[in-house]
Amino acid sequence: MRRSVLNSGAITVAAVFPVIFSLHAAAQEPAPKAAKETRPLTLYQKLERANATGGPAPRRDVTGFWTGPLTPKLGPAPEMTPAGQAQFKRNKPDIFSASTNDPWATCDPLGVPRTMTTETRGVAFANMPNHIVILTQYQKIWRAVWMDGRELPKNIGAKGGPQPIWYGYSVGHWDGDYTLVVNTAGVDDSTWLDRRGYPHSPDMRVEERFTRVNHDVLEVTVTVDDPKYYTKPFALATSRFRWIPEQEDEEQLCVPSEAIEYRKMVVVPAGQDQAQGKK
Amino acid sequence: MKIKSAMYSALILGLSVGVPALAHHGSTAYDTTKVVTFKGITVTKFVWASPHVIITFDAKDDQGTMKQWTAEAGTPQTLQLSGWSKSSVKVGDKLDVYLYQSKTGNPVGRLSKIVLADGSELKDSALGYDKNP
């Protein structure tokens, strides 16, 4: 949605009509000048504009800090099964609405793949023994991806097997020299796919493909396969990350007590529900 | 401070600005056709936090009733790009506040900008600008 605010020209000045209608003394003050300034660029926007390549991509290496858009490009509405539709109806998106049940509104874990569809300003990769670790700036989350060739566990949720967890179980491999493929299963089904409220079942499989196009550009495609809720696998999101020249990250946390205070002070009195209407 | 200068009744103007599609961060709840202006208010609370920065202050409505107003702005990260910091505003500071009020009529709004005692302006990251990069 940042895209809609910052990149798509959503805020356009249709008309600027200073209208003085108060009879009070302050009305004698000149009307404030209409703002004509342009919003400052984010680091990501600056890097997108510069569109540098940084030279060729190193082979089988995505380590480092990358910056991305607030929200990636989300795919079209996926076709759901009746079970998926039923769950989708129960999900009430928009964290700026008083009646939302988006787990994000109270800073619950975003899970996979939502960590790659929501607040994606920063991501980093690090090599660890037998792993690549994906570090998400938002909430300072890490995900350990096995790179030793093992398969995903087949008995997730079964008695004695690994149980569904917030960020699931991930394995990865290289497809060629420039694409890291990460496959994830076993994600707690109380997480959503994205801010639109698309649900997933405990059987969901997620594939993230990170392609390093050149030194400075990392493209990602997120595909969801969840036959219980969706009629076919679908591309949930695509995005592009940019290499951060200074390799500095930023702290960006959703803090439950702050989020709850915000809801009390702003969301409820501002009447977001009436304004936003139905999803 | 002259009381009337801080009164809601002293709001001075309507500034009709088309801001049609601020779906992100809930700005559609606010009446963006009209800026409500408060002069010389005293800050009672400044919350530098996610998801949005908040300023509260007391001001009288046009019936003369004192109300606590709550104004939200953008995220700390985006406001920093516009020159804000955690120490930009403190409790007790005197400010001029320009905001878009909730369509509910409740004393809550989205900032357009604030003007500090030294005359410098701090704009909201979303509604303080009318032009996109």
Interface residues (C-beta under 8 A of the other chain):
Chain A: M1 R2 S4 V5 L6 N7 S8 G9 A10 I11 T12 V13 A14 A15 V16 F17 P18 V19 I20 F21 S22 H24 A25 A26 A27 E29 A31 P32 A34 A35 K36 E37 T38 R39 P40 L41 T42 Q45 L70 D94 I95 F96 S97 R121 E250 Q252 L253 C254 V255 E258 A259 E261 Y262 M265 V266 V267 P269 A270 G271 Q272 Q274 A275 Q276
Chain B: K4 S5 M7 S9 A10 L11 I12 L13 G14 L15 S16 V17 G18 V19 P20 A21 L22 A23 H24 H25 G26 T28 A29 Y30 V35 T37 K39 V47 A49 S50 P51 H52 I54 T56 T70 E72 Q77 T78 L81 S82 Y98 S102 K103 T104 N106 P107 V108 G109 S112 K113 K123 S125 A126 L127 G128 Y129 D130 K131 N132 P133
